[in-house]
Amino acid sequence: MATLRTVVAALMSKGVISAGWYSILTGLVLLFVAYLLSSAGDTDPAAPYVAVLFAVTGVWQLWRGVRLQVQRTSVR
């Protein structure tokens, strides 16, 4: 995970990926992890609560990323 974070940080510093797209991708990954955790409720009683937390954070990140991209494209 640290390697992936380093690669994405390097891409962002070079201007390959914008902050908006970084937030959108982060939100999608959080929603995917929330989906995976929601199915683990039978084996771990805390998994659904963590899944809800990840889902809320994922939606917030998606909203933030879309808002940043709309602002970025409307300025041009």
KAMO-V576207 format. One line per field, one symbol per residue. psi: psi as a letter, one per 20 degrees, with the letter a starting at -180 (. if undefined). burial: I if it has 24 or more other ideal C-beta (glycine too) atoms within 12 Angstrom, else O. Layout:
psi: ???
burial: ???
This chain:
psi: hhgghgghhghhhijhprhghghghgggghhghgghhhijhhhoiighghggghgghggggggggggghghghhh.
burial: OOOOOOOOOOOOOOOOOOIIIIIIIIIOIIIOIIOOIOOOOOOOOOOOOOIOOIIOOIOOIIOIIOOIOOOOOOOO
